[in-house]
Structure formats: C-alpha cells, structure tokens
Amino acid sequence: MLNKQSTQHLILASAIKAIDKGGEAAVQIRKICAESKTTAPTVYYFFGSREGLIEAAQAARYFVGQNAMLTAFDDAVRRCKSKSEFASVVHDYLNQTFSQKRQHARSVRVNVLGSAQSRKSLAKTIAGYQLIANKVAGKTIRYAQEKRWARSDLNPEMFAALAIGIANAQTIIELDGAHPDREDWIEIATRSICLVLEIPEPKNAKRKSKVKRKPK
C-alpha cells in the first residue's frame, strides 16, 4: 500500500484535488509541483506524463472508499449467525450505499466512467481494479451462499458488478440535485437486490403505490 506521506501520494492527492475543483484541465504540472512540493521530473518519473497523472488520479477517484466499504461488509457478514442477521447486514450496507452522503462519490464514479470512454488505458485500469473488487465482494457473497443465506445459483462476482452498477445508476435521478421521489428509487433498488439474493426485504419498506385507479 502506498505510504500516505510519500511523494507519489502527495502528487496524486494534488491531482485529485485539482480535478475535483476544476476538471482535468485544472491539472497543471507547475501547480501540482508547487502544492506537493516536488519537481516536474519527479512527477514524470512516477506517472510518465501529465496524461499518465490524470489517468492515475481518475482511477483513484473512482475507487476511493470502496475497499473500506467492502472490508467492513465482509467483516459484518462473517460475524452473522443466521440468515436474518445476514439480511440485516445487507440492508444496512444498502442504506449506506444509497445515502445522500455517498452522492458525491456516485457522481465522481460516473464522471470517471465518462472520461474512460475516450481513454482505453484508463478504461483498462478501471476494469482491472473493478474485477479485483468484484472478486473481493464475490468472496463475501459466496460465504453467504455456503451458509445457505443467499441464493445458491448466483455468480457472486457478477452479482457484485450488478450491485455497483445499480449504485452508479442512482446518479440518473441526482443530476439536478435531490429528487422528490428519491426514497421510492431507493426502495425499488433495495427490493430488487433483496429479491435477487432471496433474502427478506427491510421491514420498513414503504410499498405504496402512486397509481391512481379510475373509479368503476
């Protein structure tokens, strides 16, 4: 793991900060060097070029916080003693994933995915890291399957990919700020994942219909 105080980390952190504030155009080697207290040759030594630095920063932006969440989820699942406890852990994880606190992280991931569409090397890097993340999360789901807490015929890694895809899709209703039907979206997404895993839905699911029936 990269030392948080290392020169390479400081350079990368400065680039991430620049992109967060002003997009990729804000990544200027001179400013990055000034902020990280290093030199241009050092930047090129670690990242090869400005483009290499941008791609590394974008990849880091995409996966920030993901490892910690997956580790916490795995730890919680392995402490479970029953299917009901497992379901409760999944519900808590989904609440955290779909929370407003994670809105910025979701927006960042979609932003990076957009950038990767025109950068084959960035797309390859993200795909590689996501494959690893899918395997990590897949081990947790496979453990639940072995305990007969989750549907046994699921591909665990592909379920993990589906879950992150659903989380990213939440940005569709967040493009213009908080959506008035946000809670309905979360309910549908949560119920969908629970249905796939074959676990109980949260007890507080709203289950209300907005369809107006015509009088007979």
C-alpha distance (Angstrom), angle and dihedral (degrees) to the residues before:
residue distance angle dihedral
M1 . . .
L2 3.79 . .
N3 3.82 115.0 .
K4 3.81 106.9 -114.1
Q5 3.79 89.3 -138.7
S6 3.79 95.7 49.0
T7 3.79 121.1 115.9
Q8 3.80 90.9 -118.4
H9 3.80 91.1 54.5
L10 3.81 92.3 48.2
I11 3.81 91.4 51.5
L12 3.79 91.8 47.9
A13 3.81 92.0 46.6
S14 3.81 90.5 52.1
A15 3.80 91.4 50.8
I16 3.82 91.6 49.0
K17 3.80 90.4 50.3
A18 3.81 90.8 49.7
I19 3.81 93.1 51.1
D20 3.80 91.9 46.6
K21 3.79 90.4 54.3
G22 3.79 104.2 36.5
G23 3.79 111.1 3.5
E24 3.79 126.8 -111.6
A25 3.81 91.9 -47.1
A26 3.81 87.5 67.2
V27 3.81 91.2 64.8
Q28 3.79 100.0 100.1
I29 3.79 116.8 165.6
R30 3.80 93.7 -141.3
K31 3.81 92.4 54.4
I32 3.80 92.9 42.1
C33 3.80 89.8 53.3
A34 3.80 92.3 48.9
E35 3.79 93.3 49.9
S36 3.80 95.8 44.0
K37 3.82 92.0 39.8
T38 3.77 94.3 -126.4
T39 3.81 139.1 107.9
A40 3.80 135.7 -99.0
P41 3.84 93.6 -111.7
T42 3.82 88.3 56.2
V43 3.80 91.2 52.2
Y44 3.81 90.8 49.9
Y45 3.81 90.5 46.0
F46 3.81 92.0 58.2
F47 3.80 100.9 33.7
G48 3.80 106.4 20.6
S49 3.79 96.0 -133.8
R50 3.80 144.0 -3.5
E51 3.80 88.3 -87.2
G52 3.79 90.1 52.3
L53 3.79 90.2 51.9
I54 3.81 91.7 49.6
E55 3.79 92.1 50.1
A56 3.81 92.0 48.7
A57 3.80 90.4 48.8
Q58 3.80 92.5 48.2
A59 3.80 92.0 50.0
A60 3.79 90.2 49.4
R61 3.81 90.7 49.2
Y62 3.80 90.5 53.2
F63 3.79 95.7 53.4
V64 3.81 101.9 34.6
G65 3.79 109.6 132.8
Q66 3.81 94.4 3.0
N67 3.80 96.6 105.9
A68 3.80 92.1 49.9
M69 3.81 92.0 51.0
L70 3.81 93.3 47.2
T71 3.81 91.7 48.2
A72 3.80 92.0 49.1
F73 3.81 90.7 48.0
D74 3.80 92.3 50.0
D75 3.80 92.2 48.3
A76 3.80 91.5 49.8
V77 3.82 93.4 47.9
R78 3.79 93.1 50.0
R79 3.81 90.0 53.5
C80 3.82 90.9 56.7
K81 3.79 119.6 110.9
S82 3.79 99.8 -171.0
K83 3.80 145.2 19.7
S84 3.79 90.8 -101.1
E85 3.80 90.5 55.9
F86 3.80 90.0 48.0
A87 3.81 90.4 51.1
S88 3.79 90.0 50.4
V89 3.82 90.7 52.3
V90 3.81 90.9 50.1
H91 3.82 90.5 49.8
D92 3.81 91.4 51.0
Y93 3.82 91.4 47.5
L94 3.81 91.6 50.9
N95 3.81 91.5 47.9
Q96 3.79 88.5 54.6
T97 3.80 93.6 44.1
F98 3.82 94.4 50.2
S99 3.82 95.9 39.4
Q100 3.78 123.2 120.5
K101 3.80 88.1 -116.7
R102 3.81 87.6 68.8
Q103 3.81 94.6 49.2
H104 3.80 93.7 98.8
A105 3.81 91.2 48.9
R106 3.81 90.7 51.6
S107 3.79 91.1 49.1
V108 3.79 90.9 50.1
R109 3.81 92.6 51.2
V110 3.79 92.6 51.8
N111 3.81 90.0 46.4
V112 3.80 90.5 53.3
L113 3.81 92.4 46.4
G114 3.79 88.2 54.0
S115 3.79 90.3 52.2
A116 3.81 90.5 48.9
Q117 3.81 91.9 58.7
S118 3.80 89.9 75.0
R119 3.82 96.6 34.5
K120 3.77 114.9 68.2
S121 3.79 93.4 -174.2
L122 3.82 92.3 51.7
A123 3.81 90.3 46.2
K124 3.80 89.6 51.7
T125 3.80 91.9 49.0
I126 3.80 93.6 49.3
A127 3.80 91.6 44.8
G128 3.79 89.9 52.5
Y129 3.78 94.1 49.0
Q130 3.80 91.7 44.4
L131 3.79 90.1 51.9
I132 3.80 88.6 55.8
A133 3.81 91.3 47.2
N134 3.81 90.4 49.5
K135 3.80 89.9 53.2
V136 3.81 91.9 48.9
A137 3.79 92.5 50.1
G138 3.80 89.7 40.0
K139 3.81 91.0 60.6
T140 3.80 89.2 56.4
I141 3.81 92.7 50.4
R142 3.80 91.1 44.6
Y143 3.80 88.9 54.4
A144 3.82 88.9 53.5
Q145 3.80 89.5 49.1
E146 3.80 91.2 52.2
K147 3.79 88.1 52.8
R148 3.82 88.8 49.7
W149 3.80 91.1 -119.8
A150 3.82 94.4 119.1
R151 3.78 134.5 41.0
S152 3.79 108.0 -76.1
D153 3.81 101.0 -146.0
L154 3.82 96.6 61.4
N155 3.79 122.8 111.5
P156 3.85 97.6 -124.9
E157 3.81 95.4 -152.7
M158 3.79 93.1 49.5
F159 3.79 90.3 47.4
A160 3.82 87.6 54.9
A161 3.81 89.6 51.2
L162 3.81 89.9 49.9
A163 3.80 91.8 51.0
I164 3.82 93.8 52.4
G165 3.80 89.3 44.8
I166 3.80 90.9 55.2
A167 3.80 90.6 48.2
N168 3.81 91.1 51.3
A169 3.81 90.2 47.5
Q170 3.79 90.0 62.7
T171 3.80 87.7 78.8
I172 3.81 87.5 73.4
I173 3.80 89.6 75.9
E174 3.82 93.7 36.9
L175 3.80 100.4 57.1
D176 3.79 92.3 101.0
G177 3.78 98.3 34.6
A178 3.80 129.2 -90.6
H179 3.80 111.8 0.5
P180 3.82 116.9 -138.8
D181 3.82 90.2 -133.2
R182 3.81 95.1 46.1
E183 3.81 93.2 121.3
D184 3.80 90.7 53.7
W185 3.82 90.4 53.5
I186 3.81 90.7 50.4
E187 3.79 91.2 48.8
I188 3.81 92.2 51.8
A189 3.82 92.8 46.0
T190 3.80 92.4 47.3
R191 3.79 93.9 47.3
S192 3.82 90.1 48.3
I193 3.79 93.4 54.4
C194 3.80 92.4 44.7
L195 3.80 89.6 50.4
V196 3.81 92.0 52.2
L197 3.81 91.8 49.0
E198 3.81 91.0 42.8
I199 3.79 93.9 -128.1
P200 3.83 128.4 133.1
E201 3.79 117.6 -84.5
P202 3.81 119.4 -118.6
K203 3.79 110.2 -76.5
N204 3.80 91.6 -128.3
A205 3.82 94.4 57.9
K206 3.80 107.0 141.9
R207 3.80 98.0 -139.9
K208 3.77 92.7 -174.8
S209 3.77 123.5 150.9
K210 3.77 124.0 -140.9
V211 3.78 93.9 -168.7
K212 3.77 109.8 118.3
R213 3.77 113.1 -140.4
K214 3.75 119.4 -142.0
P215 3.80 113.9 -121.0
K216 3.81 114.0 -107.5
